[in-house]
Amino acid sequence: MTEEVGGEGRIYTIPLRDVKKAPRWKRGNKAIALIRKYLHRHTKSEYIVLDTKINEKVWERGSQKPPSRIRVKVTTEEDIVRAELVE
């Protein structure tokens, strides 16, 4: 799901339900990989910079229980895509 935020960027709600297919101890790493994959697919950029708040949100309850979805605000500067947590 995508929302437009003025001229500043976009807000994406990234579903992380595919994380449940991974073994419990790999789910935190898989969630970060899925976020990068989703942003690569939707922004067509190779270089993606994730804010530390996204990492903290995913690992908040440990590697075995990442959130089922996450909302990020994405801004593009030339070829660099920067993502930060909306909440």
N, C-alpha and C positions, 0 to 999 in steps of 0.2 A: 504494500500500500504506500502511496506517495502523496505528499502534500507540498505545495509550493509555498515558500516563505519569502514574500516580496522579491527583491532582487538579490537576496543574500544567499540563497541556496534552497535545498529541499530537505524535507523530513521523511525518512523511510522507517516503516515498521518492519523489522526483519524477523521472520518466523524462525525459531530455532528448534522446531519439533523433530527434525532429523537427527538431532544430537542424541535422542533416546535410542537410536540404533547402534550407537557406539558402546563399548564396554564402559561400565560406571567410572572407572579410574581415568578414562580418556576423554570424558565429556567436556571438561573445561577447555582443553586444547582444541577439540573438535568445534566447539562453539565459536571460538576466535577464527578458526579456519573458515567456517560457514559465513561469518560476517564479512570477511575479506572476499570470499567468493561471490556473495550477493552484491557487494559494492562494485566489484570488478564487472559483473554481468550488467549492472544497471548504469554505470558511469563510463564504461569502455576505457578505463584507465588502468595502467599497469602499476603505478606507484600510489599506494593507499597508506595514509598515516592515520592510525587510530589513537584517539585521546586516551590518557591513562584512566579516566573515569569509566570508559567502556570496559577496560580490562578489570577494574575493581568491581564493577557491577556483575560481570560474568563470574568472577571468582568469589563473590560475596559470601555464598553459602558453601564454598569448597568446590573441588573439581567434579564431584559426583552429582551436584544439583544446580546446574546453570538455569537461568530463567528460560521460559518457553518462548518469549519474544522480547525484543529490545527495540527502542526507538532511538534513532540517531539523526542528527542534523548534519548534512553533507554540504560542504562548500568546495568549489573547484577553483584553483589558481593555476593557470597554464595547464601543465600536465599532472599536477599534484592534487590528489583528492584528500581532503581532511574531514574526518568524521569525529563528532563529539556527541556526548550523551544529551538527550533533550530534557530529561527529568531533572 
